[in-house]
Each structure stands twice: as C-alpha cells, then as structure tokens.
C-alpha cells in the first residue's frame, strides 16, 4: 500500500509499505480521507522523544472496513466508519492512564491507504457527513468536546471566549458552544479569521496583537464564564482578567509557552478554576459523535489535498495558514 512516511526529521515521502494485517479483535479499514493535526507537524519536526523511524503518522481518518481479524464479526465488513484516535484511556473519567496513546505514534497512523485498528475504536460515520467532514471530526472534535463539556461543564446561556480561532479544536469549541446555546467570542491575530468566526455564529472577537486588547474588552463589560485556550504564554494573565467571578479557564496546549507569572491572588480571590485537559475518554467520544450528529455539526474544512500533495498539506499547517481542518483525500 501507499503511505506517507517519515524517515528522519522533516523527511517526508510517499512510500510503498506492506499492508497491515488485522489480528484478533481488529479490523482493516480502507481509508477514504485523513486529516492533519498539529501533532503530525510536531512528529515531523522530531519533537517527540524516542521516535523510531520510519514513522507513519496520522490520527484522524474515515473509511470502509475491508476485513476483520480472526474470529471477528463479519458484519463489520463494508461499514463506513470513523476512527477514535484515543487509545488505552483507562477506566477513569477523571484522566487518562499511563498506557494512554494517540493514534499515529507509536502505532502506525492514518496517513496511508489501509490501517488495522481495534474494532472498539470504530464508530459508524455520521450520516450527515461526507468523507472529508468525517475525517476532520475525530481528534479535534474529541478534544473540544471534553474541554467544553466534560471539563468546563458549559451551560446554555453562558458567555464563552475561545482563543486562537482558526485551528481545528478552537473551531469545534466554537460550534459546540453555539449549539449549546452559549454566547461565544473569539481571539485571533487575524481580523479576517475573527470575521470568519463571526460568520459562523460568534458574537464578536478581539485581535490580541492590538496593545491593551484585554483591558479594552473588559472596559466594554466583557467577562466570560468559560475560556478555552491552547496558547498559554504572556497573554494568559489577560485571560484571567477576562474571566468572570467563578469562571473556568480550560486549556489543552501551551503553544506560546508557560505563563511567565501565574496571578495567584486574582485566581483565588475571584474563585477561578484552571482546568487542564487532553483528548477524551470513550464516553467523551460517544457523546461527541452523538452531539455532532444531533446538531448536524459539519467540521470547518480549510483545504483538501490529494494524497500525492501531502507535503503541501503539511507546509500549510506549519505556516499556520489554515482556517479549519486540513484534509488529505486518499
């Protein structure tokens, strides 16, 4: 089969590799579309310890079950499915266990024509989604759902701020929060991305490159019950300033680094909760797929590339030029 393979740091190519063979409890899925995540870029750049080359990255994918392993239920064959990329979560809803992994490293990922995965990781493709939308759903949708609902416990009518709009998780958080009946605002370094978020249903937005943006927002009466962040860095104190008393700040990344100073007095005096999160449990996955289907949520897709132009897809993500998910058609 063809696969998008990493043979060294930043060495990406399309290669012919042996097709996987499903073992007992697994299914072989012929992928129809896959989607990129920042995780794939970080793997490409060698930012994970202990990478053993060659690597077949990719966490997101949707396709058709081609066969099952020994003793498997043949009724799976021919089914259209999406793959849950959260492996080995464990038996607690509070947090993942030590053996938790994400599909695409160390296990061979979705950037290939075929993949063998446990049947337990498969879910019927939501009927309202085409292959592009189905491939865009898993990792970002799961991360956003757990952040917004399982961790931040968002309620209808609350006010939400989502930082760094344009990435896949942030856009799912926007869509989920709007579907829940929240009033949603966004931040970005791009006025165009803010305008596009407003077109999707956001009430407004703030350009965080403008000096004093958070103070100006606070002076206009903005205070947020839930803030969703993946950046951290210097602006994290601004998010604390914008949190309403009793507000919750949920974060799943630190792309701009750790905050230089954590404003402890502001946090404890205003009863603000800081909530870390990553990916999601099997229960989060089932609830996310059901929620997306019930509300007919269609992932925002930035660009679709043919398999042969995977390097261009990676380059787009590396320069941050996307608004939504980047999908590769297999």
N, C-alpha and C positions, 0 to 999 in steps of 0.2 A: 504494500500500500504506500501511498504518498503521505509524508508527514513533514511538518515544519519543525526543523530540528536545530537545536543549539549545540555546536561542537566545541565552543570556547566562549569566553566573554565577548559579547557583541558579534559573534559569528553565527549568523542565521542563514539557513538554506533550506530548500525543499529537497528531501531525500527519499529514496525508496528504502523502506524498512520492512521487516517481517510483520505480517498481520498478527494481531493478538489472538490468542485462543482462550475463550472463556472457560474457567474452571467451575466446579460445582458452586452453585449459588450466584453465578454471574450471568450476564447477558452480553452479547456482542451487538453494538449499536453502530449502524452506518450513519455517520454524521451528515447532516444537510446544511447546517450553519453553525459557526462558533463565534464567540465574541471575546474581545480582549479586555483585560483589566490592568490597572497599574502594576499589579503583582507580576504579570507577564513581562513588563518592561524591566522591573527590578530584577527578575530572574535573568533576563537577557544581559543586564549590566553586571551580573555576578554579585548582587547584593545580598545573597543568602549564603549562610555558612554551610560548608560541606557539600556543595554542588558537585555531583559526579557526572561528567559528560560522557556520551551525548545525553541531552535532555529534550524531552517532548513536552513543552509547556502547554498551558491552556486549561482554564477551569470551567468555562461556560460552553455548553453545547446542547443541541437538539437534533434528533434524527429518528431513524426507524430501526427497531430491533430486528436483527438479521438471524440470530440463533441464540440458543441458551446452552449453558454448560450441562454436564452430565446430571441427569435426574431433574433438570429444570422443567418448569411448566411450559409446554409448547404454546400455550395461549398467548404468551408474550410476543411471539414471532409475528412481525408485521405491524406491531403497535407503534404509533407516533409518540415519542417521549421527550421529556427534558430531564437533564441530569442534575441532581442535587450535588454540588461540589464540596459539601461539608461532610468529611469522613471521620468516623470514630469519635463523635461528640462526647459520648458517655451517657451516664444515667441521671445526670442532674440538669435541671433547667437553669441553675444559677450561673454555671460556667462550664466550658469545655474541659475535658480531662487531658492528662499528659500525652495520650496517644493520638490526640486530635491532629488531623492533617487536612490540607486543602488540595483538591484535585489539581494535578499539574506539577507537583513537586512534593515528595519524591516519586509518587506514582505517575506514570505516563499520562499526559493530559489529552485535551480535546482537539488540539491543533493537528489533526490527522483525519484520514478518511474513515477509520474504524477505531473503536475503543471498547475494551472489555471492562465492565464495572459491575459491582454487586447489584442484583435486581432491586435490593432495598433502596438503592439510590435513584431509582427511576420513578417518574410520575408522568401521567398522561399529559401530553401537550395541551395547554388550554385551548379550547375550541376557537376562541376569538382571535388567536394569534397566528400569523404566518410563521414560516421558519425563521425569518430574520428576527421578529419580535420574540419568539420562543427562546432563541439562542441568547438574546440580550437580557433575559429575565434573571437567571439563577443567582450568581454571586452578588451582584449589586442589589437585586431585589431582596434577597435574604438579609443582607447586611442592613439595608434601610429599614426593613420591617422590624427586625429585632431592636434596632436603635429607637425607632419612633414609638413602637407599641410595647414590646416586652420590657424594655429598659425605661424609657421616658414616660410610658403609660399615658400617651396623649389622649385627651378627651375632646369631644366635639365642642366648638366654641372657643377653644384656647388659641393663643397667639404664638406663632412659631417663627423662628429665624433660622434659615439654613445658609451656612457659609459656603463660599466657593461654588456657586451654582454653575453647572456645565458638565461636571463629572457624573458618571452613571449613578452612584449611590445618592448623591445630592438630588438628582432629578427624580429618582424613585421616592425619596423622602418628601419632596415637594408634591408629587402625585398622590402618595398615600395620605399625607396630611390634609390635602384639599378634599380627598374622598371622605375623610373622617369628619369633615365639617369645620376644620380649623382655618384661621386667617393666617396666611403664610407670606413672609417677607424673605428676601434673599440678599446675599452679598456677593460681589464679584469684583475683579479688577477691570472688567469689561462692561461698558454701558450697553453694548449690543447683547451680551448674554443676559443682563438684567432685563432688557426689553423683551427678549425671547421668553424668559421665565414669566414675565407678566402676561405675555400672550398665552401661556399655559395655565394661567389662573392665579399667579402670585399677586398680592395686593400692592407690592412695591419692592424697592430694593435700594441698596447702598453700595457705592463704589468705595472699597476700602483703601484705594490708593489716594483718595482725597484727604488731606490733613483734617483731623478732627471729625471724621465721619461719624464715629460713635457718639461723641458729645452732641453733635447736631441732631442725630437721631433721637437721643434721649430727651433733648430740649423740645422736640416736637411731640413728646408724650409716648414714645415707643418704649414698652417694657414687655419682655417675652416670657411666657410660661415655659416654653421648651426651646432650646437652642441646639441645633445639630451641627457639629463641627468635625473636620478631619485635618485641620491645618496646625492648630496649636500656635507656637511661636509668639512673637511680640504682641500680636493682636488679641491674645487670649484674655487679657485683663479687660479689654474692651467688651468682650462677650459677657464677662462677669458684670460689668457696669450696666449692660443692657438686659440682664436677667431680672425678672420681676421677683419680689419677695416670695420665697418658696419655690422659685423656678428650678428647672432641671437642665443642666448642660450635659448632653450626651455626645461622646466623641469616639471615633473609630480609627483615628490616624493622627500623625504628627508630621505632616509633610514639610512644615516650616520650622520643625524642631520643638524642643520643650520650652514652655514659657520661662523667660528669664527670672521672673518673680511671680509666685502664686499669692494673690492678695487674700491672705487667710482671714483677716478681720472682716472684709467685705463678705466673704463667703459664709462665715459662721453667723455674723450678725443678721444677715438677710436670709438665713436658712436655705441657702442654695445647695442643691445636690449636684455633685460631679459624678457622672456615670460612664464608666468605660464599657466598651462593647466590641465584639468582633464576630463576624459571620452569624451563625444561628444554629439552634438545635433542630432535630427532626420535627418537633412540634411547631417551631417557628416556620420551618419550611412548608409544612402542610397548611398552616394558617395563611402564610403569604400567598401561596398559589391559589387558595380559596378566595382570599381578599381580592387579588388581581382579577380573577375570573368573575367574581360577583360584581365588581365595579368596572369591568371591561377596560382595565388599565393596559394601555399599549405602551411599551417602553419607547422612550425617545431615542431614535437611532440617528447618529450623526452621519456616518458614511458606511457604505458596503463595498468591500473589495473582493475581487476574485482571488481564489487560492494562490494563484501564481504571483500576486502582488502583495503577499503578506508583509514583505519588508516595508512597503509604503504604509501599510496599516500601522505597524509598529512606529514608524517615523512620525506619523500624525500624532499618536499618543505621546510620544517622547517630547514633542514641542508644545503639547497642550492645546492643540488647535481644534479639538472636538467640542461639540455640544451634544452630549448624549453618548450612547454606546457605539463602539466601532465593531462592525461585524464582518466576518470573512465567510463568503459562500463557498461551501465545499463542493 
